[in-house]
Amino acid sequence: MSKRLRILTVAVIAALLCSLASGAAAAESVVLPPVSQSVISVAVKAEDVEHLYSTQISLSFDEEVLELASAEPAFFAADESRVVRGNGAEWMNASNTVVGFHQYEVKDGVLHYAATQVGAGVATAGITNVVVLNFNVLKNEETALTLLDAQYIASRDGVLTPLTGASSHITQWHESPGSGWVPPVSGVDTEVDAFLRTLDSIRNDHSLSEEEQRRMIEDKLIVFIREQARVVIPERRAVVTDATLEAELQLADIDSVMQTLQQTLERLEKQYKQTFDLSELIDELVIVLPSADSSRKSVVTLSAALLDKVRAKGLSLAIGMAEAEFLLHPDTILEDAKMITLSAERKTAHGQDAVELQVWTDDQRIAAFNPQHPIEVRLPYKPQSGTDREKVTVYRINGSEEQPLASSRYNVETGKAVFDTSHFSTFAVKPSSVTFGDIERHWGQHIIEVLAGKGIIHGKSIKSFDPDASITRAEFAALVARTFGLDADTADKPAVSFADVREGDWFYPVIAAVYEAGIVKGTTPTAFEPNKLITREQMAVMIAAAAKAGNIRLHESHPFAAPDAAHISPYARESMHALVKTGVMKGDEKKQLKPQDPATRAEAAALLYAIRGLKYESSGGDEHAQ
């Protein structure tokens, strides 16, 4: 729907609604008794509203007791629209055509809600639920909801007409033993109900194969369940002082979202438990802080009780600020900390926009944390037109130096630069510009530039990469360690068992890192042969082992066809087959794999580039998408 058409539609609807002085509904109050739930839903029901097209409603509630979580229009035809959450959301049909939209705000304890269909609209019955309101319960006490005003417009044969004789009321709720609060009116359409109908429509679409149906349902389940594991902290619980926004996460925030999530999973499992392990589709809780135009810094405090509850569930905690988002793994959170504080502050460094990140436990600033479970950070970034998204890189600012981060990637869908770090500093985002004179027009030019820009691979000199030169086993081990973010600090690592890898050798830290991760075993139990040229099959074995260690799923969707397959050594056969079937490893123009040939530097880069793409595709940071 164009912006111009939307503005015109809003103007026409607003003019008609303003003319309804005689159609305003008398105030009606409903008293809700104390409830034990963290979330409740009510619906505004209207009568004598045949062909309902648009509505405007005002409803008051006590913000000390209830907090509006979401509002969903209920008079759009269920089979014509799909669930879309969020204020100002447009509702689409199966052809991605806008069928309606809604807008709402809460001001001084009064909800102002408006929704309209667009185009021809869909005729409604004379009695219908107009909007479903979902509230977070802040206090377990009696409270009242008051319908202050409700106005409606009908559409018949393209003519908009005020419905001055319509009546409205809030649907009553009653307590059902063992099942909490349930609506007595069968027409109330919950978010889960609407979502289940969407999944049913996929299952009944006979134009799709069973596998296509399964993939589509799984994708939608993941999105829906993750959206349920999301809570937005209201603005009234944030304080802005001297351009700093401060907020504290409360245990009730986590309790609320976990209870909602549990209820959702119980509903979904009734139909999909045999097909999917729904508990594995959710791995993080998302907490979103409010933003303020006047602030350049956000600070959030997490209590020990809150952190313990998240850790006990085995979930990660995603915290969204205006300046940055953090994803904390349970094992990153220090168990003996009574309080953890995270901060993100916008700054200027080296003449460019940057963000300084800090973490504190109690009153002590922490420089580094668990390298086995680093914090994932997501920074908002909008590349200029024509920018190669794969070259978007996060740099750590250290004095006058800028260090590119090997884990940095760009998520096209979210518009954020993503990286993993085990210590905080000041970070900036920009596209890399690294290239070498001897890779121009080489088949591996783009791949080499992307990886070199992130500091994963280096040239022989500033101007030369030497792409067709061979590469040693130690050199490739170093590339694997950088690609997978393996800690090269040998302080806490057991000594390697290879006689030809000694402390003091430049490659000792990286070989110790890949050895500890189970990626390398050596050519014999006591030899690694670090300076020997690595073959293509040896390279495949290392990459397959690294994929396994990094929990990267190798989806074997390509056929295996190699005329020289018989030349693959027995120990490398499984690895090469898996990488070829996944599309990570490719043969030459004749489909020959040449397993015994020494690998070139460009071939090594191509293999790392491909497996890196799979690694971040599975974690939601698919920078290869254009």
Order of alpha helices (4+ residues) and beta strands (2+ residues): alpha-beta-beta-beta-beta-beta-beta-beta-beta-beta-beta-beta-beta-beta-alpha-alpha-beta-beta-beta-alpha-beta-beta-alpha-beta-beta-beta-beta-beta-beta-beta-beta-beta-beta-beta-alpha-alpha-alpha-alpha-alpha-alpha
